[in-house]
């Protein structure tokens, strides 16, 4: 199903005004400078914040529309979000974390195999490395079979090898998942590698020329 | 020496410790995470027993829990017995008196939680109630244990509120602190010393346990 957003949100220094759509089976990479409103955009789509105006729709369902008073809370959207830093539940072991919202236990095991963390099943998050935790966070997000996958700079705190490994896994899974994936990143190379479309955001607006200004058309 | 007051104190402290999480944990959760009008008023009401003189709180409870009070009349209709001057009465008074001593550390423990864990729980489909039981409580178990043990120690030494609501009925409402006071008044210093000497190591042990729990908390 298609994700469509045409929303505004008043932020401290500017108004976030975004209009875009994401198709299933495609990765939309979102790039832009720090403080451009990318994370707020993700939070609005996830249902962690409410837009001031406009609408967010997914398939035929309206997730948020302040004018008509519609707001579907995060827990009812059926999406997954992977944060920049892992957010595994510290009191649960890795398998219980991955299986937290899963309906199919076979899928849990398959994902843990795919991401190479099966041997860590009984470990608590505090006992494993940052890269392993982020792989577990990916498994947790995918195990619930989300309708939409939001990624908020999930690779930025990882070492190069783990980052490459996870990027490859994500690209591999893209077709199989057949859901819209929105991937916020600072890394232009990563955006180009993963993204079917690259959307640049600057000062809360979609800025089509930002990418050119950054790397393709050197400033004179 | 009659050990009944000490046993009654232990019984009161145990039941207060056992029941206080049921009241304190949801209140602490509402105060830590809730965003609603009147939150500061609720906060003040919950904290009030901490700053009020125990005799003032005790007098207020005596009025409400007395036969003509709202709670007292309801209790009498329900059970046929009186709430004041009964063990149930001093237990309720003890729970109210101790509420802020449990809510404050629990609230601090909840507020220290990483808010992203709560957001993750919501995204993964958990209702606020399920988040409380499946995420918040298991991650704040140390805070809950410390609050309960602190309340146990605090209940052992209650005096003013218990005296106002329960009086000093031997075997029923005469707890250790009241018995010590009466022993001193009657110049039975040996009894007063023995009871006091028993309470000191118990209180010390409780503090040691709280320190250990706090040291283990992240």
Interface residues (C-beta under 8 A of the other chain):
Chain A: X46 X47 X48 X73 X74 X75 X76 X77 X78 X79 X80 X81 X83 X85 X87 X89 X90 X91 X100 X101 X140 X144
Chain B: X114 X116 X117 X119 X120 X121 X122 X123 X124 X125 X126 X127 X135 X138 X139
